[in-house]
Amino acid sequence: MASQETWQSPIAPGLSWYQATVGERPTYAALDGSRTCDVAIVGGGYTGLQAAYNLAKAGVSVVLIEACRFGDGASGRNGGQLGTGQRWWPEELEEKIGYERSKALFDLAEAAKRHLIDFAREHQIEIDYVPGQLNVAHKASYKRAYYENAEIAAFRYDYPHLRFMDEKETQERLGSKRFHCGVRDVGTGHIHPLKLLVGLARVAANAGAEIFEMTRATAIRQGGGKVTIETESGTITAERALIACNGYIGNLEPVTASHVMPIRSFIGATAPLDGHPDVLPGGEAVADSRFVVRYFRKFGDGRLLFGGREAYTSDNPRDISQHIRRQIAEIYPDLKDIEITHAWGGSVGITLPRQPFVREVMPGVISIGGYSGHGVMLSNYCGKLYAETVLGKSGDLDLFTSLDIPAFPGGARMRAPLLFLALSWFALRDKF
């Protein structure tokens, strides 16, 4: 197997800065025969590994398989921003599902945030947490909505950590004149996602979960009260199963595949910005108001990690760096010639309403995914909630199960072209 620095994920392009700085990344064996267990888990990202840890800790026998290496998917390659609440602003969600359910989902997301930070601290996983996030508006017409967002969060959702920023403060905190206003969130932050993932795999294995890398599920069947998961190297027979593949579901399970669409997202890491102290002097992460969100932060040794190009097909650009550098220059013209030291991408699972998909897709088999770019804390917590559901400890997962997540229109043949057209239209609107 390739070294830590040169391992190229077979499912995602590029070598990430996370991979270069994670330190020890242990390898785990592939499945080498058949297994019988209480719960089988397909997918070794945050959701699957959190579920495996919490079940194994409670004495449940767990077998988890991951098609590639732990961290090759979105959990190890994402933007690292925790965010606050759900993918929608709470007042937007409130218009759709009412205050009571919107507040419950907001509180659940806050619990997810606390869980992630507490989990890392308890298990001595150094996730390089940095506090602070800026949500900024690329259109002046959004000023009122941003101002009201901070007030609504404080007075209706008991979240006093947001504060409106006018144009002057926004530009000072970013070191850029590109944005018109924003909100500063001091109740959240950003992390090194691969360090969390590597630590989580270690903790799950130490708790007694059997976890296997480089083991792809080829089929899932249910019959006779049992769930059977087939792989090329053995069969797993279980009482129940969790599908936690998110944007890498492929053709494994058709219900999930019809509701969770993979899109490609790309990130670049620049050389350290030693000569640019005005860029994000407070160290916050940033997400903007575009439908095709641009998200960036100064991290580690002072380099800029910038994500902002989504592709609504399975294709990868020939030169990720070129596309990322162009978008960096729109916000920071002085960085138009900055060196991009690392550039990478991967698949993000989205749903039509940009809310998580949680559903029993066959008897005894629950599928969880579609975090739509808001998954760092939600995916971890959903894994925990799944375990609590199995153990009969909590019904909080029902808050997601009850959401109306429609399938993408047009079936397998038409959903990708239709999504490309729809999201390209929204990307075009972002420019005007």
N, C-alpha and C positions, 0 to 999 in steps of 0.2 A: 504494500500500500504506500502511496506517496507520503512524503513528509508533511508535517503540520502546515508548513508555509506554502507548499505546492499542491496540496490536495485540491483537485478540481471537482466540485460537485457535479454529478452526472445529470442533475435535474435543474440546475440554476447556473447562469453564466457568471464568469468573472471570479477573481480572488478578492475576498473582502478584507477591509482593514480589521474587522472583528477577528477574523481567522488569524491574521498576522499578529494579533496582540492578546489572544485569549490565554496564552500560556499552555499548560498541559491540557490536551484534549484526548482523553482516553478512547481507545477503540473497544468495541464490544463484539462478541462473537455473533455469527449468523446462526439462525435456527438450524439444528442438525438432526432433526427427527420430529416425530409427532409428540404432542403434549395434550394433556387434559387439565383444565383449570376451572375455577369459578367464573372468572371474567377474562375475556380476551380483548385486547386493545390493538387497533390498527392505526398507526401513526405515532411517531415519537417526537412531536413538538410539545409546546407547553401544555396543551389540553391533555394529551395522552399521558405524559409523564406525571403531571399533577394527579390525575386520576389513579395511575398505577401506584404512586407513593401513598396516597391517602387510603387506598384499599388495602395495600400490603401492610401498612402500619396497623390496620384493624384486624389483621389475620386472614384476609381474603386472599386466595391464591390467584395470582395475576400473571398472564403472559402477554407481553407487548412486543410488537414487531414494527420495525421502521424500514422502509424500502431502501434508504441510503444510509448515510451517517447521521447521528443525532446532530442537528444544527444545520443540515443542508437545506432545509425548507425555510419557511418564513420566520419561524421562531428564532433562528440563528442569524438572519440576514436583514432584519427590518430596521426601521428608523430609530427605534429605541425610545420613542416618546410615550409616556404613560397617558397623557391627556386627562380629562375629567368628564365624568358622566358617560353617556352613550355617544354614538357617532353623530346623532342629531343633537342640537342644542335642546335643553329641556323644554323651553317654551315652544319650540317647533314640534317636539314629540307630544307635548300636552295638547296641541291642537288636533292631533290625530287620535290619541288614545285616552285623553282625559288626564286631569291632574293627578288623581290617585295612583294610576298605573305609571305615569311618567315619574312621579316622585319615588315610587318603589324601585323603579329601574335606576334612577339617579343614585339612590341610597345603596343599591346593590353594587353599582360601579365604584362608589366610595369605599365600600367594604372590600372590593377587589383590589383597590389601590393599597389599602392598609395591609391586606393579606400578602401581597407581593413583597412589600418592603419588610414586613415582619418575618416572612418566610426566609428571605435572604439573610436577615440578621440572625435568626434562630439557628440556621444551618451553616453559618459562617461562609456564605457565598458573597464574595466581593463583586458587586454588580456595578461599581463606580457610579453610584447615584449622584446626580447633580440636580439641585432644586431649581424650579422656575420654568415657565412656559409662556410664550407670547403668541396670541392668536391675532393676526393682523389682517386688515382689510385692503384689498387691492383696488377698490372703488370707493370714491368719496361718498357716494350715495348710501353706503352701508353704515355711516357714522351713527345714526339713530339706533339701529339694531344692535350695534356693539355697546353703545351706552346703556341701553335697556337690558342687555344680556347680563351685565355685571349687577345691576339692581335686582333683577329677577332671581339670579343665583343666590343673592344674599337674603332677600326677604321672602321668597317663596320656596326655596330649596335648601335653606339653612347652610349655605356655602358662602362664607364671608371672604374668601380668598381671591376673588376676582376684583380687579380695579380697572376702570376705563382709562385709556391713554389717548390723549389728543395727538394731533399730527406731530407736534414738536417732540413730545416725549417718545412717541413711537419711532421716529427717525433717529433720535439719540440712542435709544436702547438697541436698535438694529444696526446703526452705523450706515443707514441707507435712506435715500429719499424716495424710495419706490412705493411706500405704503402710506395710507392716509390717516389711520387711527388703529386702535386695537384694544385688547384687554390683556392685562398681565395677571397670570395665575401663579400665586406663590404656594398653592396647596398641592402642587404636583411637580414632576421633574422628568428626567430622562436617564437612561441606563445603558450599559454595555449588554446587549441582548444575548450574545453568545456565551458570555460568562454565566449568566443566569441559567441558560439551557444546559451547559456542561455541568454546573453544580446540581441542577435538578435531576439529571440522569444519575449522577453519583448517589444522591439522596434516595432516589427510588430504588436503585439496586441494593443499597445498604439496608433498606427497609424490608427486603425480601422479594421484591418484584423480579420476575425473570424478564429481562429486556434484551432484545436482539436487534442488531443492525444488519444492513444489507440483506434484508429478507422481505421481499415484496409479496403482498397478498394478491393472489390471482383470482379468487372467487370467495364469496360469502354466501352460505346457504343456511336456512333454518328448517328444521324438521324434527319431529319426534321429541319436541321440547328441548332440543339442543341447537346450538349454533356451531357451524363448522366453517372454519377459515382455512382455505387451501393456499399453500405456498409451493414453490418448486422444491423445497427441501423438507417438507413435512406438513402435517395437518394439525390444526389446533381445534380441539373440541371443548366447548365451554357452555356454562349455563346461560350466559348472556354476553353481549359484546358492545364495545364502544368503537364507532368509526370516527377518527379524529384526523382526517387527511386534509381538511380544509381545501385550499386551492390545488391540491395534488390528488383529488379524488379520481380523476381520469374516468375510466369506464367500470370501476370496481362496483359501484352501487348506483343504480339509475335514478332513484328518488333524490338522493343527495346531488348527483350530477346535474339534475334538472333545476335545482334551486341554488347551487353555489357555482359561480362562474370564476375561473381563474383569469386574472389579468396580470400582465408583467409590469413590475415597478423596478426602477433602477436608482442606484445611489453611487455617488462618487465621493472620495476623500481626497482633500487637497494636501499639499505640503503644509507644515505648520505656518500659521499666519503671524510670524514674529514681527513683521513690519507693518501690520495692520491692526493696531490696538483698538481702533474705533469699531471694528466688527464684533458685535455682540459682547460688549465689555462686561455685562453682567452674567454671562455664561448660560443664559436661558436657551431652551429649544424654541423653535418657531414653526408655526403652521399657518398658511395663509387661507384666504377666503375663496380661492378658486375651486371649482368643481373638481378639476384635476389638481389636487392639492400639491403645493410645493412645501416641503418640510426640510428644515435644516437646523444645524446646531454646531457650535464650536465645542470640541470634545477632546479628551485625552491630552495630547501634548500641544493643543492649540490649533489643530487642523479643523477645517470646515468639512462637515459631513452633510452632503446636499442630495436630497432626493426630489425628483420632480418630473420625471418622464414616465408616464404610463403608456403601455401598449395594449390594445384590446384584441390582440391575437397572441398566438403562442410564439411568434417570432421574436428574435433578439436583434438589437441593432448591431451593426458590424463594429462600431466604435462607440461604446457607452460613454467614454470620456468626452467625446466631441459634443454630444447632446447635453450632458450635464454642464460642461464648461459654458456653453451658450446660455443656459438658464441662469447660472451663477452671475454671468456678466450683466444680465438684465437687472439684477438687484444690486450687484457690486461691480460697477464698471472697472474699478481699479484692479479687479481680480481676473480680467479677461484673458490674461496669459498665465494664470496660476497653474502650477504643475498639479495634475491629478495623479496621485500615487497609487490609488486603488479604485477600481470601478467594478460594480457587481449588480446583480439583479436577482429576481425570483418571482414566484407567483403569489399573488395575494388573492384570497377567496372573497368575493363580494356577492351580495344578494341584491335583488331589485330595490328593496327599500333601505338598503345599507344597514340592516340589523341582523344579528346572529340567527342562523338557522339551527334549531334544536328540535329534533323530531324522532319518534320511534318509527323507523323505516321498514321494519319487519318485527315480528314478535321477539322481544328480548334484545333487540338491536337498536341502540340510539345513536344517531349521527349528530355531531356538533361541529359547526364551522361557519364560514361566511362572515367573519368579523369585520370585513370591509375597511381595513386600514386602522382599526381601533382595537387591535387584539392583544397588545402586550399584556395588559392587566386582565382584560375580560377572558382571554383564553386560559390563563392560569386559573382564574377563579371558576370558570365553567368546568374544568377538570376536577377541581375540589367539590363543586356542587354535584357533579355526576356521582362521585364516590359517596357523598352524603345521601343521595337518592337511593343508591344500591343498599346502603347500610340502614336506610329508614330514619336518618337523622334530620333531614331537611327537605322541604319541598320548594326551596327557592328557585330551583332550575325551571319550575313551571312558569316563572315570569317570562322566560324566553320561549318556552314551549307554546305559550298562549299567543305569541305574536303572529300576525298574519304575514307570512312570507310566501308570496306567490312564486310559482315556477316561472322561469324565463319563457317567453312566448316562442312558438315556432318549432319546438322540439330540438333534438340534438343537431339537426342539419342547419336550422335557421337561427338558432340563438346567438351564435358567435357573430354572424354578419349583422344581425339586428342590433346587437349590443355595440358593435363597432360604430354603426351609424348613429345610434343614440348618444353614446358618450363622446363621439367626435363632435356632435352638435353642441354638447355642453362645453367641450373644450374650446370651440369656436366662440361661444358666448362669453367665455372668460376674457377674451381679448377686447371686448367692446363694452 
